[in-house]
Amino acid sequence: MQPLFAQGAEMNNQAIKEGDIVQVNPEKEMFGGCMVVVTEIKAWGVQGYVQSAGVPGQQYIRLKAQDFEPTGGKAVWVAA
């Protein structure tokens, strides 16, 4: 297991940081295929949220490293 740092972690062969966008494995329950904004790096994966159109607030999700892939994208506006 690699050490995790506040600024990011190495997962799925890419450095993941807060504000990065990852995509949920399509086979994962109701969030399959969704884009998730990473809010926290965890030892087992990430925590983040999905912003849905027409729905107030965000839906938070925790993903193990095997349940997502990095997209290389960054969120410009991040929910507070």
C-alpha positions in Angstrom: 0.0 0.0 0.0 1.3 3.4 -0.9 1.2 6.4 1.5 -1.5 8.9 0.9 -0.9 12.6 1.1 -3.4 15.5 1.6 -2.7 16.8 -1.9 -3.4 13.5 -3.7 -2.8 9.8 -4.0 -1.8 7.4 -6.7 -4.8 5.3 -7.8 -5.5 3.4 -11.0 -2.0 4.5 -12.2 -2.8 8.2 -12.0 -2.5 10.8 -9.3 -5.9 11.7 -7.9 -6.5 15.0 -6.1 -9.4 16.9 -4.6 -11.4 18.5 -7.4 -10.5 15.8 -9.9 -13.3 14.2 -11.9 -13.6 10.4 -12.0 -16.1 8.2 -13.7 -17.9 5.4 -11.9 -17.7 1.9 -13.3 -20.9 1.4 -15.4 -21.6 -1.8 -13.5 -21.8 0.0 -10.1 -25.4 0.3 -8.9 -27.3 3.6 -9.6 -24.2 5.8 -10.0 -22.8 3.7 -12.8 -21.3 5.9 -15.6 -21.7 9.1 -13.5 -19.0 11.7 -13.3 -17.9 12.4 -9.7 -16.1 15.4 -8.3 -13.5 14.1 -5.7 -13.8 15.8 -2.4 -11.6 13.5 -0.2 -8.9 11.0 -0.8 -9.2 7.9 1.4 -6.9 4.9 2.0 -9.4 2.7 0.1 -10.4 5.1 -2.7 -12.2 8.4 -2.9 -15.3 10.3 -1.7 -17.0 12.7 -3.9 -20.3 14.0 -5.3 -22.5 13.9 -8.3 -24.3 17.1 -9.3 -27.7 16.3 -10.8 -29.6 18.7 -13.1 -32.8 19.9 -11.5 -32.1 18.4 -8.1 -31.1 20.7 -5.3 -27.8 19.8 -3.6 -25.3 17.0 -4.3 -25.4 13.3 -4.0 -22.3 12.0 -2.2 -20.7 8.6 -3.0 -17.7 6.7 -1.7 -15.8 4.7 -4.3 -13.2 2.0 -3.8 -10.2 2.3 -6.2 -11.5 -0.5 -8.4 -14.9 1.2 -8.8 -13.8 4.3 -10.8 -11.4 5.5 -13.5 -9.8 8.9 -13.5 -10.9 11.1 -16.5 -8.0 13.6 -16.3 -10.6 16.4 -15.9 -10.8 19.1 -13.1 -13.9 20.7 -11.7 -13.9 24.5 -12.2 -16.7 25.2 -9.7 -16.7 22.9 -6.7 -19.7 22.8 -4.3 -18.9 24.2 -0.8 
